[in-house]
């Protein structure tokens, strides 16, 4: 796990998403489904699936450079292939950077329930560097 994966994000902490690994443009996160993660059909809520995919792709991009503070989602497309799983299932999201410029990176992600592919995503993210955050905070 890299330092970029240790940025506390309260929403992700509340959901219980855990970083498995992050580095060199790759990342993995996991979540054990609890009742609070389910929809009315008692399977993983689509918002949980999309949150995991968004997070893992952003994390993959942030792992490229220790000076990156955050990755802001510009665009994301998600294709759902089958229900995510029921209470107690372990979901694993895997993300990777396909291309990165100096300020934008393009990623893909997959969400798995054991050997079943649940959803795929593609996303475009903007790098936010630590210096940019400090500058914005001082002008507020």
N, C-alpha and C positions, 0 to 999 in steps of 0.2 A: 504494500500500500504506500502510495506517495503522499507527500504533504498536501497536495491539491485535493486529496480525498478526505482530508480531515476538517474541511470547512463545515462548521455546524449549520445545518439547514433545519430549523425547527419543524417544518411540515413533514420532512422526510423522517426525522427522528420520531415524530408522533406516529407516523404510519408504521415504523419499525423496519424500514429499509436499511439493510446493512451492506457496506462495501466489502466485497470479497477480494478484489484486486483492482489496481489501476496503475498503468504505466505504459509508456511508448505508444500512445494513441489507442490503447485498448482498455476496457474496463468491464467489470462484472459486479452486479449487485444482486442481493437475494432478499426474499421476504417469505415468511411463513404466514399463510393466510389465517386470519382470525375472523370471527363472526362480523366484526366491524368493517372488514374489507369486502364484504359480499353485497350483491344486489338482491332484488326481490326473488330471483330464481335460485338464490343460495350458491351462486358461483362468483368468482372474482369480478368486481365492478370494473367496467371499462376505464373509469378514471384512475383506478389503481394501476392497471396495465399501462396506460399512457404515461402516468407519472413515473413509473419505473423505467420506461423506455426513454423518456425525456432526460431523466437523471443520468442514466448510464451513458447516453451519447454525449451529454455535456461533460461528464466526468472523463470520458475518453479524450475529449479535446483538451480539457484542462491538464491532463497528464503529459501533454507535449512540452510544457514550459513551466517551470516553477514560479515564474513571474506573473502567470495568469491567475487572477483573483476569481473570475467567474466566466461562465459562458451563458450568454443571454440567447434564448431561443427566438429566432427570427421566423422560422417556418418549420412545421412538422406534419408529416403524413403518416397515418397508421392504418394498417390493414389487419383486421381481426380474422383469424382463421377458424378458431374453435373456442369454446368456453375455457377460461383460465384455470379453473380448478375449484375445489370445495375447501371448506375449513380444514386446516391441518396440512394442506398441500404446500410444497416448497416451490416458489417461483424463482427462476433465475433469468436475469436480463443480461445480455452481452452486447457491448457496443464497440464500434471501431471507427476511427477517422479514415475517411476515404481520400480527402484532400484538405490541405490547410494553406491559407495565404497568411499575410501578416495580421489580418484582422477578422477573417471569416474562416470557419471550418465546416466541412460537410461530413455527415456521419450516417451510419446505418446501425440499426439495433434489432435484436431478436429477443423475444421473451419465450421461455420454455417452462413447461411443467413436466419434469422428468424428461422423457424422450419425445414429448409432443410439442411441436411448434405452435404456440398460441397466437402470436402476433409478430408482425414486422413493422419497422418504422424507418423513415428517412428524415433527416433533419438538417437544418442550416442554423448555425450559431455564430454569434459575434463574441470575440474575445474581449474581456474587460480586464485590463492589467491593473496591478496593485497601485501603480503610480496614478492611473486615471481615477481610481476610486478616491485616493487621497486628495487629488486636485478638486474633484467634485465636492467632497466633504468640506474642504476649506472655503469654497465659494458659496456655500449654502447659507 
